[in-house]
C-alpha cells in the first residue's frame, strides 16, 4: 500500500479513515474496484474531504433510490422545468421501483440490463411495452446520475450503466399525410374558430407548444413574418411558458405565405368580435390562440380537436405533431436546402433534421436516379 492506495488483483483500492461518531476514534474503510491508480487517488481525495467535513457515507450504505432523489434535487436547478419534471418522473416511475433499494456500490451492468429488458417487455402503466425511445431516455437519466456519483461525489469507481445496450423496440412510424389528405383536413377544419392553428402547423412546421405560446406581438402582418421564441408546456399539471424553444434554437423568424396571413387576419377579427361580446369578462392576455374570454386555450385542445377532424374525414392515424413532419417532408421533397429547413423547424443542428427526415419514398428514389442520369449525359 502506498499513501492509502493498494492494488488488489487487476483493480485498485483506497482506504480512508472514518471517525466513529460515538468514540471519536477513526477506523479504516476500504473502497475497491477502480481500474487505474489515478481513479483510486481521485476518489480517495474526495472521500478524505468528506470525512473531514463529517459528510462521508460509505458507498455500501447508499441506496440507489436515495442517491437518485438527492441527485435530481441538485440537478433540477440546471435544467428547464419540463426536463427536470421528466427526469423526476423517470426516476420515480421506472428506476426506483426496480433498482431503488439496491446499494449503489452493488449495482452491476447486469442489473441495469435486466431493468431495460423488463421495461421494454412490460414497463408501461398497464403492463404494456415501453417504446425504445422511452427506455433509452430512462437509461440516459440513470447514466447521468451515475456519472455524477463517479465524477463529483466519488462514491463509486465507475458508471456501470455506461455501455449497457438498450433493447430496440420496433418504432411506429406514421407516414405523413399526402397533400390531398392535408387539403381535405384543412377544408374540414376551416369552419372552426381555431382553424388558424392548424393552418400554421401545416404551413410553418411549428411545434404545438410554440404555436400556443404565440402572441399577437410576435406576428408582423406587413412583412408577413412570425417570430417563434417561446414554448408552452405542462409541468406538474400547470401551464408553463418557457423563454426558449424545445430545440434550443431560441428565437427564429420565419416567413408566411399571403394566404396564411389573410387567415390570421380573419382570426384576429374574430377574436376582436369575441372580445366585444365578452365585455368585462374578457381577460386580455395577448395570445393568438385564446378562448372566447381571452384566456390561453388548454394545452390539450389542439390535439383533441385534430383527432376529431381527422376522424370525420376518415384520414389515417396521425398526431397533431405529424403536421410538422408533413411540412418538413414537403420542403425537402421540393429541394429546399437542409440548413433552411432546419432553421424553419427550430433545429440548432441541421443533422438533427437530416436524421429525423432521412426516409424517402419510391418516387424520390426514382427521381434521384433520373437526375443523376441527366447530369452525366
Secondary structure, 3 states (H helix, E strand, C coil): CECCEEEECCEEEEEEEEECCCCCCEEEEEEEEECCHHHHHHHHHHHHHHHHHCCCCCHHHCEHHHHHHHHHHHHHHHCCHHHHHHHHHHHHHHHHHHHCCCEHHHCCHHHHHHHHHHHHHHCCCCCCCCCHHHHHHHHHHHHHHHHHHHHHHCCCCCCCCCCCCCCCCCCCCCCCCCHHHHHHHHHHHCCCCCHHHHHHHHHHCCCHHHHHCCEHHHEECCCCEEEECCEEEEECCEEEEECCCCCECCCEEEECCHHHHHHHHHHHHHHHHHHHHHHHHCCCCCECCECCCCCECCCCHHHHHHHHHHHHCCCCCCCCCHHHHHHHHHHHHCCCCHHHHHHHHCECCHHHHHHHCCCCCHHHHHHHHHHHHHHCC
